Amino acid sequence: MQMNIFILLVLALFTSVAKSADSDGKEFVFTFMTYQDTFGVISANAIVIPTSKDSICTFKYTRFSDNQTVSIQKTAIYGKTNEIILDTKEVLFVPNYVEKEIKDFAATDFRIFVSCTEEVKLIARLNDPFYGLGDLYLIHSTANAGKKYTFSIPTIQRDGIKGFAAIMPLTFEKSITVTTIVYVNGIIYSNETIQYDTKFGEEQHYISLYPQINMSSYNTSISISATSNFLVSFMSPDATTGDGDCRGRFGLDCDDDITTAMMMPLVEKDCNARLSRPDQRMISNDFTTRVYISPPAVSDDCDELFAMTYFDQANNVDGFQEIITPIGSSTIELDGRLDIFSSTSSGVMPVYRFGSIHEGGDITYALGHFIHYIPSIDEWVTGKTQFFTLAKGCSIELYADVIGSDLNLVKLDGKALSTFAYTSTYLNYFNKRYGHFIVPVGGYGLHTIENGGRYVMYVICTAVNSPYDGQGYLTGFSKRRS
């Protein structure tokens, strides 16, 4: 009885107001990228979710048609759905590529700067009903920018373009020097350093990834470092569960899907320094094909081996030892595993989910894909989170600690989560119990989750523009406190 009263008090304390995550903010830089030019059909919109009060947001960008500056103001109402419709022909960036090359391109400034008077959550929504593709992805505030990014590139359906990395400097006042190194099967494939102006309206740079490799399956990763803080948006136009995997149901179609994500910068540390508190993360196989693991950032002369232990339900005591490569090529497959829990003291290591809508329980076959960051347990949020869903086909995927797993106390749109249809599993690692819940959520627009525990949540939507268009995004994360 006393414990229930305590939990109720905790819930009341943390859910009385919306507690913004560190991914929320007042300043943002992002871009819309697509592979195919279907103007007139495709849409590129921004969903603005104020965390506590109405906010006036200014969108500033360079118009593609004539290189002129455009600045528009929109008022986002707290507690309401605020989907900002942008002029697709002027904001949608269609990158180029050269076959069999890793190439740096300069292009009309593709950055979209957003400045708000109050803290907001910002989500990008791209829809292409002509090709039956699209994506939803969380836009990180500029407080989450960094000087180095290293990450693995998703698998694609055939020999072709692996993806595009848009480099988005924050400053207007000085030049930036950027070094890009691309690795194929663990070997340096290209290494280039460029310097250019970061002023608003000046040409900005992106990288196209199309390595000349005479094999259907190969690993590609990229490292981008710069002299000042920047953000990275990555887009893969033809992501599938595996390279050369053509088992799709639509003739010769491999059920590829466009995937877009804002990447996380590497976290710096001293060579051989250990974390006082391990970096721990978890994910289920319900919407996951594999995870990609990035290393910590160390000096060039550091030869430390970055060790990680990961566990699954069949081996949740000793686990499996993994050496994480410094080039961002490490992966863990979820095929044959219900879930994984990773732990490392070698440094903070960003982990990404290659998400998939699995068909009939077969994790190797999927209809739709997405990519997003998997926050560590120390980056989970608490309190109220407002989030956006489409009219149908969406669910929330919730991971929570023991307090946040009492569904009688967790509220969805003002009602106890226990009153909704849901599926649940419980994960037991390191003598702790975590809940994993999947809850269908209907109705276009804004919804609210209230949770007095610590949790992380994703929105997953199936068959959005076609049977093989999956969309999903992380609703927010906090920063790890040392």
Backbone hydrogen bonds, N-H to C=O, Kabsch-Sander energy under -0.5 kcal/mol:
donor,donor_aa,acceptor,acceptor_aa,energy
5,I,1,M,-2.1
6,F,2,Q,-2.3
7,I,3,M,-2.6
8,L,4,N,-2.3
9,L,5,I,-2.2
10,V,6,F,-2.4
11,L,7,I,-2.8
12,A,8,L,-2.4
13,L,9,L,-2.1
14,F,10,V,-2.3
15,T,11,L,-1.8
16,S,12,A,-0.6
19,K,17,V,-0.6
19,K,384,K,-0.6
20,S,18,A,-0.7
22,D,477,F,-0.6
23,S,477,F,-1.7
24,D,21,A,-1.2
25,G,120,V,-2.2
28,F,114,V,-2.4
29,V,140,H,-0.5
30,F,112,I,-2.0
32,F,91,V,-0.7
33,M,31,T,-0.5
34,T,93,F,-1.9
38,T,36,Q,-1.1
41,V,38,T,-2.0
42,I,38,T,-2.1
43,S,127,N,-2.5
45,N,125,R,-2.7
46,A,84,I,-2.2
47,I,123,I,-3.2
48,V,46,A,-0.6
48,V,82,N,-2.6
49,I,47,I,-0.5
49,I,121,K,-2.8
51,T,119,E,-2.1
52,S,119,E,-0.5
55,S,76,A,-2.4
57,C,55,S,-0.6
57,C,74,K,-3.2
58,T,115,S,-3.0
59,F,57,C,-0.5
59,F,72,I,-3.0
60,K,58,T,-0.6
60,K,113,F,-2.9
61,Y,70,V,-2.3
62,T,111,R,-0.5
63,R,61,Y,-0.6
63,R,68,Q,-3.5
64,F,90,E,-0.9
67,N,63,R,-2.2
70,V,61,Y,-3.0
72,I,59,F,-2.5
74,K,57,C,-2.7
76,A,55,S,-3.5
76,A,74,K,-0.6
77,I,75,T,-0.6
80,K,77,I,-1.8
82,N,80,K,-0.6
83,E,81,T,-0.6
84,I,46,A,-3.7
84,I,82,N,-0.7
85,I,83,E,-0.6
86,L,44,A,-1.1
86,L,84,I,-0.7
88,T,86,L,-1.0
90,E,87,D,-1.5
91,V,87,D,-1.4
92,L,88,T,-2.3
93,F,32,F,-2.7
93,F,91,V,-0.6
94,V,92,L,-0.5
101,E,98,V,-1.4
103,K,101,E,-0.6
103,K,208,S,-1.8
105,F,206,Y,-2.8
107,A,204,Q,-2.7
112,I,30,F,-2.9
113,F,60,K,-2.8
113,F,111,R,-0.5
114,V,28,F,-2.6
115,S,58,T,-2.1
116,C,26,K,-2.9
117,T,56,I,-1.6
120,V,25,G,-2.6
121,K,49,I,-2.5
122,L,139,I,-0.5
123,I,47,I,-2.2
124,A,137,Y,-2.9
125,R,45,N,-2.8
126,L,135,D,-2.9
127,N,43,S,-2.2
128,D,133,L,-3.1
132,G,128,D,-1.1
133,L,128,D,-2.2
135,D,126,L,-2.5
137,Y,124,A,-2.0
139,I,122,L,-2.7
140,H,138,L,-0.6
141,S,23,S,-1.3
142,T,27,E,-2.4
144,N,141,S,-2.1
145,A,142,T,-1.8
146,G,230,F,-1.9
149,Y,224,I,-2.7
151,F,222,I,-2.3
153,I,220,T,-3.0
157,Q,238,D,-1.3
162,K,209,L,-3.3
163,G,209,L,-1.0
164,F,235,M,-2.5
165,A,207,I,-2.4
166,A,164,F,-0.6
166,A,233,S,-3.0
167,I,165,A,-0.5
167,I,205,H,-1.8
168,M,166,A,-0.5
168,M,231,L,-2.8
170,L,229,N,-1.4
176,I,196,Y,-2.6
178,V,176,I,-0.5
178,V,194,I,-2.9
179,T,225,S,-2.8
180,T,192,E,-3.0
181,I,223,S,-2.6
182,V,190,S,-2.3
183,Y,221,S,-2.9
184,V,187,I,-2.7
185,N,219,N,-3.1
187,I,184,V,-1.7
189,Y,182,V,-3.5
190,S,182,V,-1.5
192,E,180,T,-2.4
194,I,178,V,-2.6
196,Y,176,I,-2.1
198,T,174,K,-1.0
202,E,199,K,-2.0
204,Q,107,A,-2.3
206,Y,105,F,-1.9
207,I,165,A,-2.3
208,S,103,K,-2.7
209,L,163,G,-2.5
210,Y,101,E,-1.0
210,Y,208,S,-0.7
213,I,211,P,-1.2
215,M,213,I,-1.3
221,S,183,Y,-2.1
222,I,151,F,-2.5
223,S,181,I,-2.6
224,I,149,Y,-3.2
225,S,179,T,-2.4
226,A,147,K,-2.2
227,T,177,T,-1.2
230,F,146,G,-2.5
231,L,168,M,-2.1
233,S,166,A,-1.9
234,F,261,A,-2.9
235,M,164,F,-2.4
236,S,259,T,-2.7
239,A,236,S,-0.5
239,A,257,D,-1.7
240,T,155,T,-1.6
244,G,156,I,-0.9
245,D,242,G,-1.7
246,C,244,G,-0.9
250,F,253,D,-0.5
251,G,249,R,-0.8
253,D,250,F,-2.3
257,D,239,A,-1.4
259,T,236,S,-2.5
261,A,234,F,-2.2
263,M,232,V,-2.3
263,M,261,A,-0.5
266,L,148,K,-3.0
267,V,348,V,-0.5
268,E,266,L,-0.6
269,K,297,A,-2.0
273,A,270,D,-2.0
275,L,345,S,-2.4
279,D,344,T,-3.1
280,Q,278,P,-0.7
281,R,342,S,-1.7
283,I,340,I,-2.0
285,N,338,L,-2.7
288,T,285,N,-1.0
289,T,354,F,-2.4
290,R,354,F,-1.0
291,V,332,I,-2.2
292,Y,352,Y,-2.3
293,I,330,S,-2.5
294,S,350,P,-3.1
297,A,267,V,-2.2
298,V,296,P,-0.5
302,C,299,S,-1.8
306,F,304,E,-0.6
306,F,324,I,-0.6
307,A,305,L,-0.8
308,M,322,E,-2.8
309,T,343,S,-2.6
310,Y,320,F,-2.3
311,F,341,F,-2.6
312,D,315,N,-1.1
315,N,312,D,-0.8
320,F,310,Y,-2.8
322,E,308,M,-3.0
324,I,306,F,-3.3
324,I,322,E,-0.6
325,T,323,I,-0.5
328,G,325,T,-1.0
330,S,293,I,-0.7
332,I,291,V,-2.0
334,L,289,T,-2.5
337,R,334,L,-2.5
340,I,283,I,-2.4
341,F,311,F,-2.0
342,S,281,R,-2.6
343,S,309,T,-2.6
344,T,279,D,-1.3
346,S,307,A,-0.6
349,M,347,G,-0.5
351,V,374,I,-0.5
352,Y,292,Y,-2.6
353,R,372,H,-3.0
354,F,290,R,-2.7
354,F,352,Y,-0.5
355,G,353,R,-1.1
355,G,370,F,-3.0
356,S,287,F,-1.4
357,I,368,G,-2.0
358,H,286,D,-0.6
358,H,356,S,-1.0
359,E,362,D,-0.7
359,E,365,Y,-1.3
360,G,358,H,-0.5
362,D,359,E,-1.9
363,I,361,G,-0.9
365,Y,362,D,-1.3
367,L,357,I,-3.0
368,G,255,D,-0.6
368,G,366,A,-0.6
370,F,355,G,-1.7
372,H,353,R,-1.4
374,I,351,V,-3.1
377,I,280,Q,-2.8
379,E,376,S,-2.1
380,W,377,I,-1.3
381,V,455,Y,-2.6
383,G,451,N,-2.6
383,G,453,G,-0.5
384,K,17,V,-0.8
385,T,449,I,-2.6
387,F,447,H,-2.5
389,T,445,G,-2.1
395,S,460,I,-2.6
396,I,439,V,-2.6
397,E,458,Y,-2.9
398,L,396,I,-0.5
398,L,437,F,-3.1
399,Y,456,V,-2.6
400,A,435,G,-2.2
401,D,454,R,-2.2
405,S,401,D,-0.7
405,S,402,V,-0.5
406,D,403,I,-1.3
407,L,405,S,-1.2
409,L,406,D,-1.9
410,V,406,D,-1.2
411,K,450,E,-2.3
412,L,415,K,-3.2
413,D,411,K,-0.5
413,D,448,T,-3.1
415,K,412,L,-1.7
417,L,407,L,-0.6
417,L,410,V,-3.3
418,S,407,L,-1.8
419,T,416,A,-2.0
420,F,417,L,-1.6
423,T,438,I,-2.0
425,T,436,H,-2.1
427,L,434,Y,-2.9
429,Y,427,L,-0.6
429,Y,432,K,-1.7
432,K,429,Y,-1.5
434,Y,427,L,-2.8
435,G,400,A,-2.5
436,H,425,T,-2.6
437,F,398,L,-2.8
438,I,423,T,-2.2
439,V,396,I,-2.4
441,V,394,C,-2.4
443,G,391,A,-2.0
445,G,389,T,-2.5
447,H,387,F,-2.7
449,I,385,T,-2.6
450,E,411,K,-2.7
451,N,383,G,-1.8
455,Y,381,V,-2.7
456,V,399,Y,-2.2
458,Y,397,E,-2.2
459,V,473,Y,-2.7
460,I,395,S,-2.8
460,I,458,Y,-0.5
461,C,471,Q,-3.7
462,T,393,G,-2.5
464,V,469,D,-2.3
469,D,466,S,-1.6
470,G,468,Y,-0.7
471,Q,461,C,-2.6
472,G,136,L,-0.5
473,Y,459,V,-2.0
475,T,457,M,-2.5
478,S,379,E,-3.0
